[in-house]
Structure formats: C-alpha cells, structure tokens
Amino acid sequence: MEEMLSNIEKCDPKKSRKRKSDTTKWKRKAVQIKRYKSKGLPIFPRCGHDKKAFKCDKLTAQDIRRFHENFYKCKTKISQDNFILKYCTVNKAKKQMSF
C-alpha cells in the first residue's frame, strides 16, 4: 500500500481532469474591474471657497494626484469606500434640530 502512495505525483493544472476556475476570464469580473478603474487623470478643483471650513486653496496638484493614485490602487468598491473613510472625520453637530 505504501508503494502506491509514494508514486503519486501532482499533475499540471492544465492537464488535470477538473479544471480550476479562472475568474479573470469571466465577463462579469471584467466589467467589475473596468467599473472601478480610473477613467483618466484627476481634474484640479476650481472653486471660490474662501471660508475657513473649506480648504480647497491649500490643495496642491501633487496632493490630488497622490490621492487619486492611491484610491485607484484599491481594486474593489469596498476597499475604495474604506480608503475614503480613512480620510473622513465626523464632527458632532453644534446645534440639534427640534421637531
């Protein structure tokens, strides 16, 4: 019995009877990958905010490019959402609304 087990060798996946699924060739997966890829270079925002709350004028083109590059390194929607949440801060409302 041991002689039979010692001769067992792993065969090449291309020649095996049961093939492994290759998800990169699926149409659905290709559409999903295309959906979350970058459509082009980022556009520098042109806004007229001069208030203290928005710091648009402090952003540089280099900052925007780096954020864009790091954001699109994430391949899935969930990881892109988590990337955005990493840079968001939550502030409690100063005034509560009463009904």
C-alpha positions as CSV (number, residue, x, y, z in Angstrom):
1,M,0.0,0.0,0.0
2,E,2.8,2.4,0.8
3,E,4.4,1.8,-2.6
4,M,1.2,3.0,-4.3
5,L,1.1,6.2,-2.3
6,S,4.8,7.0,-2.8
7,N,4.3,7.1,-6.6
8,I,1.6,9.8,-6.5
9,E,2.7,13.0,-8.2
10,K,0.9,16.2,-8.6
11,C,0.0,16.8,-12.3
12,D,0.0,20.1,-14.2
13,P,-3.3,22.0,-13.7
14,K,-3.7,22.4,-17.5
15,K,-3.7,18.6,-17.9
16,S,-5.9,17.7,-14.9
17,R,-9.4,16.5,-15.4
18,K,-11.1,19.0,-13.1
19,R,-10.0,22.5,-14.1
20,K,-9.7,25.3,-11.6
21,S,-11.9,28.3,-12.4
22,D,-10.1,31.3,-13.9
23,T,-12.2,34.3,-12.7
24,T,-10.1,36.7,-14.8
25,K,-11.7,35.5,-18.0
26,W,-15.3,35.9,-16.8
27,K,-17.3,38.7,-18.4
28,R,-18.9,39.7,-15.1
29,K,-15.5,40.0,-13.5
30,A,-14.1,42.0,-16.4
31,V,-17.0,44.5,-16.2
32,Q,-16.5,44.9,-12.5
33,I,-12.7,45.5,-12.9
34,K,-13.4,48.1,-15.6
35,R,-16.1,49.8,-13.4
36,Y,-13.6,50.5,-10.6
37,K,-10.7,51.6,-12.7
38,S,-9.6,55.2,-13.2
39,K,-11.3,56.9,-16.1
40,G,-8.4,59.4,-16.6
41,L,-6.3,61.9,-14.8
42,P,-7.8,63.9,-11.9
43,I,-9.1,67.4,-12.5
44,F,-7.9,70.2,-10.3
45,P,-10.9,71.7,-8.5
46,R,-11.8,75.3,-9.3
47,C,-14.0,76.7,-6.6
48,G,-14.4,80.1,-5.0
49,H,-14.4,78.9,-1.3
50,D,-12.7,81.5,0.9
51,K,-14.2,80.3,4.2
52,K,-12.4,78.6,7.0
53,A,-14.4,75.4,6.7
54,F,-13.2,74.5,3.2
55,K,-9.5,74.4,2.5
56,C,-9.6,74.0,-1.3
57,D,-7.0,76.6,-1.9
58,K,-4.5,74.7,0.3
59,L,-4.7,71.6,-2.0
60,T,-1.8,71.1,-4.5
61,A,-1.9,69.3,-7.8
62,Q,0.6,66.8,-6.3
63,D,-1.8,66.1,-3.3
64,I,-4.7,65.4,-5.7
65,R,-2.6,63.2,-7.9
66,R,-1.4,61.1,-5.0
67,F,-4.9,60.7,-3.5
68,H,-6.2,59.7,-7.0
69,E,-3.3,57.2,-7.5
70,N,-3.8,55.6,-4.1
71,F,-7.5,55.5,-4.4
72,Y,-7.4,53.6,-7.6
73,K,-4.9,51.1,-6.3
74,C,-7.8,49.6,-4.5
75,K,-9.5,47.2,-6.9
76,T,-12.9,46.7,-5.2
77,K,-15.7,49.0,-4.2
78,I,-15.4,48.0,-0.5
79,S,-11.7,48.8,-0.3
80,Q,-12.3,52.1,-2.1
81,D,-15.0,53.0,0.4
82,N,-12.7,52.1,3.3
83,F,-10.0,54.2,1.7
84,I,-12.3,57.3,1.7
85,L,-13.4,56.7,5.2
86,K,-9.8,56.7,6.3
87,Y,-9.6,60.4,5.4
88,C,-13.0,61.5,6.7
89,T,-13.7,62.9,10.1
90,V,-17.0,63.0,11.9
91,N,-17.9,66.1,13.9
92,K,-20.9,66.3,16.2
93,A,-23.5,68.9,15.3
94,K,-23.2,72.1,17.3
95,K,-27.0,72.6,17.3
96,Q,-29.6,69.9,17.5
97,M,-32.8,70.3,15.5
98,S,-36.0,70.1,17.4
99,F,-39.3,69.0,15.9
